[in-house]
Amino acid sequence: MKRIRWTGWLTGGALVCFVGVGAFLGIAHRSSLPAITPPKAADFPAEMLSRGAALAAIGDCIVCHTADGGVAYAGGRALATPFGTLYSTNITPDPETGIGNWSKEAFKRAMRDGVSRDGRHLYPALPYDHYRQVHDGDLDAIYAFLMTRPAASAPAKANELIFPLGFRPLLAGWKLLFLHQEEFTPRPDRDAEWNRGAYLAEGLGHCSGCHSPRNIAGAEKTGSDAYSGGVAEGWVAPALNGSGPAAVPWTSDSLFTYLRTGVDGRHGAAAGPMGPVVHGLSRAPEADVHAIATYIASLSADRVPKAPGAADRVAEAARTNPAGASLFAGACAGCHEGGAPMMTQGRPGLSTVTALQLDRPDNAIRAILQGIHAPTGPAGPAMPPFAASLTDAQVADLAAYLRSRFSERPAWTALETAAATVRKEESQP
């Protein structure tokens, strides 16, 4: 009797598994869409192309889809993730290796559902969870813009993911769990500028993609965790909801200046992945950047920064860390000491730079090793790299001195190990 009962259970369990697998495969399977003949520039109105260019700049399309030294939009850029390395794809209108034979419908399916024209599931490194919020007309304009870029033959590189994540049908399960966003709807209790900023920041700008933490499956945490800080390409993306340690509160005006020029005199300069963001926004419509700044500033309007006011404890820092003080005097003081020429040109003093107020030293160490590249041209903020001239121990001494002198927050620990880790990461292709 027991034998029959167990056999029944096993048979029933197998049936449930079979049905479940069948249902999953039904969801996972997506049909291909017909190929088209690549459209011509004359097929699109000039106004649509202009609007598409502005929207693509806000969405940073060129940043992820251009390899270092490569052809614009031809893909090949390595995107490091906790699950391995993904390589961006060619989105020029080349019909063989790009999207030249994609219809508008195929393009919009990829942007909103993460499904390629041939039916393959796309990895959420393409932030389609954000692009689902973008209106049809704007996606049409971006499509028109991309379809009129110079075509480039650039086959996709093979991704390097941990097993079994290279099996794309698994992404259907990820989407069932996390892909539930809907097209953006304006809030009636907010004005037009705020709603425009929310639409751009939450949709094409996908700001929370870097500035929010992620769960074990790589999906953004939402609710009270939204905009509470994240990590992007090894850089800490500070919290934008007011829970971060910025020494001076952000305002919509200071955010606009920062997003437009790459520097704000009371917060710091754009570095790491924020540099290309500023580069794109420097060319976006001014009204759109104002709107984004208004929206982001509203996220922290009712919060109080954790850090106290600006500090400059030069004597105490030099006494406790003479090696760091000596390094600062030789390598940094010419630009960052009070009275230096740069300090009279609206550049931020180190006592208000957010990187020195963070819980982690990553951004400060990366800035020391990599330098800061001017995101908006020669007139923008820049700093030379010191990776070739400073050892890990010296980087640690300098970072410790900067933290002690220009912040009243607790000392960082294990700085030499952190410097070695960052240096190793930066040396990898």
MOUR-V34446 format. One record per backbone hydrogen bond with DSSP energy under -0.5 kcal/mol. NH is the residue of the N-H (numbers start at 1). CO is the residue of the C=O. Records with the same first field share a line. If there is no record, write none. Layout:
NH = CO, CO
This chain:
5 = 1
6 = 2
7 = 3
8 = 4
9 = 5
10 = 6
11 = 7
12 = 8
13 = 9
14 = 10
15 = 11
16 = 12
17 = 13
18 = 14
19 = 15
20 = 16
21 = 17
22 = 18
23 = 19
24 = 20
25 = 21
26 = 22
27 = 23
28 = 24
29 = 25
33 = 117
36 = 101
43 = 40
44 = 41
49 = 45
50 = 46
51 = 47
52 = 48
53 = 49
54 = 50
55 = 51
56 = 52
57 = 53
58 = 54
59 = 55
60 = 57
61 = 56
63 = 60
64 = 60
65 = 61
66 = 63
67 = 75
70 = 67
74 = 71
75 = 65
76 = 88
79 = 86
80 = 78
81 = 84
84 = 81
85 = 160
86 = 79
88 = 77
91 = 73
98 = 94
99 = 92
100 = 94
102 = 99
107 = 103
108 = 104
109 = 105
110 = 106
111 = 107
112 = 108
113 = 109
114 = 109, 110
115 = 109
116 = 120
119 = 116
122 = 114
126 = 123
127 = 125
128 = 126
130 = 127
131 = 127
132 = 128
133 = 130
134 = 131
139 = 135
140 = 136
141 = 137
142 = 138
143 = 139
144 = 140
145 = 141
146 = 142
147 = 143
148 = 144, 145
149 = 146
154 = 152
160 = 85
162 = 83
165 = 162
167 = 164
168 = 166
170 = 167
171 = 168
172 = 169
173 = 170
174 = 170
175 = 171
176 = 172
177 = 173
178 = 174
179 = 175
180 = 178
184 = 133
188 = 186
190 = 187
195 = 191
196 = 192
197 = 193
198 = 194
199 = 195
200 = 196
201 = 197
202 = 198
203 = 199
205 = 200
206 = 203
207 = 201
209 = 206
210 = 207
211 = 207
212 = 208
213 = 225
215 = 219
218 = 215
221 = 213
225 = 222
226 = 223
228 = 225
229 = 211
230 = 237
232 = 235
235 = 232
237 = 230, 235
238 = 236
240 = 227
241 = 227
255 = 251
256 = 252
257 = 253
258 = 254
259 = 255
260 = 256
261 = 257
262 = 258
263 = 257
264 = 268
267 = 264
268 = 264
270 = 262
274 = 271
275 = 272
276 = 272
277 = 273
278 = 274
279 = 275
280 = 276
281 = 277
282 = 278
283 = 280
284 = 281
288 = 285
289 = 285
290 = 286
291 = 287
292 = 288
293 = 289
294 = 290
295 = 291
296 = 292
297 = 293
298 = 294
299 = 295, 296
300 = 297
301 = 298
303 = 300
306 = 244
313 = 405
314 = 312
317 = 313
318 = 314
319 = 315
320 = 316
321 = 317
325 = 321
326 = 322
327 = 323
328 = 324
329 = 325
330 = 326
331 = 327
332 = 328
333 = 328
335 = 332
336 = 332
337 = 333
340 = 337
343 = 340
344 = 340, 341
345 = 342
347 = 342
349 = 265
352 = 349
353 = 350
354 = 267
356 = 353
357 = 354
358 = 354
365 = 361
366 = 362
367 = 363
368 = 364
369 = 365
370 = 366
371 = 366, 367
372 = 383
377 = 374
380 = 377
383 = 372
386 = 368
387 = 369
389 = 386
390 = 386
395 = 391
396 = 392
397 = 393
398 = 394
399 = 395
400 = 396
401 = 397
402 = 398
403 = 399
404 = 400
405 = 401
406 = 402
407 = 403
418 = 414
419 = 415
420 = 416
421 = 417
422 = 418
423 = 419
424 = 420
425 = 421
426 = 422
427 = 423
428 = 424, 425
